[in-house]
Amino acid sequence: MANDRPHRVALYWAPRPDSALWQAGCRWLGRDAATGERLAQPTIDCIATEVFETLTAEPRRYGWHATLKPPFRLREGAALMDVDLAVQKLASRLTAGPMPTLRAEPLGNFLALRPQGAMAPANAIAAACVEALQPLSRPLSFEEMQRRRRAPLTPHQDALLQRWGYPWVFDEFRFHCSLTGPLDGLDARSREALMQSASHTFNHLPPLPLDSIAVFIEPAPGADFLLHRHWSLSA
């Protein structure tokens, strides 16, 4: 399914495609990243169909997931096979563990599924993914660095950006599955309807284990991300 050298690669936690959480998340976003199929989204009171489609456009492109290592370009000479080998090796030394219950809640100016308990295992796995795949990552260009700096960054976050290509890693990492992009301009009534719909859709679903690392690819610049494969963690 994947080409040998995609434009970008990302490491995610993602539910398996046969799980209820994967299917619910893909329907919410309107796209299945395992198949590339566009899906009909839920209807939400007070929010027009085209407005909801716009609100979910950003997470829809990246696929249903929680980020472990954010999207990166491969260094010269590296290929997708190198990523698979690195992730396979990493997964073989990481231990699978339970995941706290996920609940819909605001996170900054967007809506996300957030864990309702300690996330030390996920934080450690995310840190390991960032470190282990960094040798395959191409450094950010000056233009890419400046785009990242459009969001206000602390000196510590800027240092992380320069070292790792992303400011929200390690102690700045917050495990979440994005349900929307920015909610700018959405009135209080619509926000409440969105929150209620998300809670109804996701809050009853059973938690899934943190037992794999999913490799996603962006085949070409601006293309939708696709699920390449899952690598299972050790038991």
C-alpha positions in Angstrom: 0.0 0.0 0.0 2.8 2.4 0.9 5.4 3.7 -1.4 9.1 3.3 -0.6 9.7 6.9 0.3 6.6 8.7 1.4 6.6 12.5 1.9 6.3 12.1 5.7 5.9 9.3 8.3 4.3 9.4 11.7 4.1 7.0 14.7 0.7 6.9 16.3 -1.3 5.0 18.8 -4.3 3.9 16.8 -7.0 1.4 17.5 -7.1 -1.7 15.4 -9.4 -1.3 12.4 -11.8 -4.0 13.6 -12.3 -2.2 17.0 -15.4 -0.2 17.9 -13.2 2.8 18.8 -11.5 2.9 15.4 -14.8 2.7 13.6 -16.4 5.4 15.8 -13.4 7.7 15.4 -13.3 7.2 11.6 -17.1 7.9 11.3 -16.7 11.0 13.4 -13.9 12.4 11.3 -15.4 11.2 8.0 -12.5 9.1 6.7 -11.0 5.6 7.3 -7.2 5.9 7.2 -6.9 2.1 6.8 -8.8 2.1 3.5 -8.8 5.8 2.4 -12.6 5.7 2.2 -14.6 8.8 3.0 -17.4 8.1 5.4 -20.7 9.8 6.3 -20.3 11.9 9.5 -22.8 12.1 12.3 -25.5 14.7 12.3 -25.2 17.2 15.2 -28.0 19.5 16.3 -27.2 23.2 15.9 -24.2 22.5 13.6 -24.7 22.5 9.8 -23.2 19.5 8.0 -20.7 21.7 6.1 -19.6 23.4 9.4 -18.9 20.0 11.1 -17.0 18.9 8.0 -14.8 22.0 8.2 -14.3 21.6 12.0 -13.0 18.1 11.5 -11.0 18.7 8.3 -7.6 18.9 10.1 -7.8 15.7 12.1 -9.5 14.0 9.2 -6.4 14.5 7.1 -4.1 13.0 9.7 -6.3 10.0 10.5 -7.8 8.7 13.7 -5.0 8.5 16.2 -3.0 9.8 19.2 0.4 11.0 18.3 3.5 9.3 19.6 6.1 10.8 17.2 4.7 13.5 15.1 5.0 13.5 11.3 8.6 13.8 10.0 10.4 13.7 6.7 12.9 11.0 6.1 16.6 11.9 5.9 18.4 11.4 2.6 19.0 7.7 1.8 16.3 6.5 4.3 13.2 4.6 3.1 9.9 3.3 4.6 11.6 -0.1 5.1 14.1 1.6 7.5 11.2 3.0 9.5 9.6 -0.5 9.7 12.8 -2.1 10.9 13.4 0.6 13.5 9.8 0.4 14.8 9.9 -3.4 14.8 13.1 -3.3 16.9 11.6 -0.7 19.2 8.3 -2.5 19.7 10.1 -5.7 20.6 11.6 -4.1 23.7 8.5 -2.1 24.8 5.9 -3.7 27.1 2.2 -3.5 26.3 0.0 -2.1 29.0 -3.5 -0.9 29.9 -5.0 2.3 28.7 -7.1 4.5 31.0 -10.7 5.2 29.9 -10.9 7.9 27.2 -13.4 10.7 27.5 -14.3 13.6 25.2 -13.2 17.0 26.7 -11.9 20.4 25.6 -8.1 20.6 25.1 -7.1 24.2 24.5 -9.3 25.4 21.6 -10.3 22.1 20.2 -12.1 18.9 21.3 -10.2 15.6 22.0 -10.5 12.3 23.7 -8.3 12.4 26.8 -7.3 9.7 29.2 -8.9 9.8 32.7 -5.9 8.4 34.6 -2.2 8.1 34.8 -0.4 7.9 31.4 3.2 7.1 32.5 3.4 4.0 30.1 2.1 6.0 27.1 4.5 8.9 28.0 7.4 6.6 28.1 6.5 4.9 24.8 6.0 8.3 23.1 9.5 9.4 24.3 11.0 6.2 23.1 9.4 6.7 19.7 10.7 10.2 19.4 14.3 9.2 20.3 14.5 5.9 18.4 13.3 7.4 15.1 15.2 10.7 15.3 18.2 9.3 13.3 15.8 8.7 10.4 14.3 12.2 10.6 15.4 15.1 8.3 16.0 18.3 10.2 13.4 21.0 9.8 14.1 23.6 7.2 14.1 27.3 8.2 10.7 27.8 6.8 9.3 24.8 8.6 10.8 26.0 11.9 9.2 29.4 11.4 5.8 27.9 10.8 6.1 25.9 14.0 7.0 29.2 15.8 3.7 30.8 14.8 2.2 29.3 17.9 3.5 30.9 21.0 6.3 28.8 22.4 8.1 28.9 25.7 11.9 28.9 25.6 11.8 25.2 26.7 9.4 24.4 23.9 11.5 26.2 21.4 14.5 24.2 22.5 12.6 21.0 22.0 11.6 22.2 18.6 15.2 22.8 17.6 16.4 19.5 19.0 13.6 17.2 18.0 11.6 19.0 15.3 8.5 19.4 17.5 7.8 21.4 20.7 5.3 19.1 22.4 7.4 16.1 23.2 8.8 14.5 26.4 7.5 16.6 29.4 5.4 18.7 27.0 3.6 15.7 25.6 -0.1 15.3 26.2 -1.8 12.1 25.0 -5.0 12.8 23.1 -7.0 11.8 20.0 -8.1 15.0 18.2 -11.9 15.2 17.5 -11.8 18.7 15.9 -9.5 21.4 14.8 -9.8 24.9 16.3 -13.3 25.9 17.4 -12.8 29.6 16.7 -16.1 31.4 15.9 -18.2 28.5 17.2 -20.9 29.8 19.6 -21.5 28.4 23.1 -24.6 26.6 22.1 -22.9 24.8 19.2 -19.9 23.9 21.4 -22.2 22.3 23.9 -24.0 20.4 21.2 -20.6 19.2 19.8 -19.5 18.1 23.3 -22.7 16.2 24.0 -22.5 14.4 20.6 -18.9 13.5 21.2 -19.6 12.3 24.7 -22.5 10.2 23.4 -20.4 8.7 20.7 -17.2 7.9 22.6 -17.6 7.9 26.4 -19.4 4.5 26.6 -16.7 2.7 24.6 -14.4 0.3 26.5 -10.8 1.2 26.9 -8.2 -0.5 24.6 -4.7 -1.6 25.6 -1.6 0.3 24.6 -0.2 -2.7 22.7 1.1 -1.5 19.4 2.7 1.3 17.5 1.0 2.3 14.2 3.0 3.7 11.3 1.1 6.2 9.2 2.4 7.8 6.0 1.7 10.9 4.0 2.3 9.5 0.5 2.7 13.0 -1.2 2.8 16.6 0.1 -0.7 17.5 1.3 -2.1 14.0 0.8 -4.3 12.3 3.5 -2.3 10.2 5.9 -2.8 6.4 5.6 -2.3 3.6 8.0 0.7 1.6 6.9 0.8 -1.1 9.6 0.7 -1.9 13.3 3.7 -3.2 15.1 2.7 -5.1 18.3 4.5 -4.4 21.5 5.9 -7.3 23.6 3.5 -9.0 25.9 
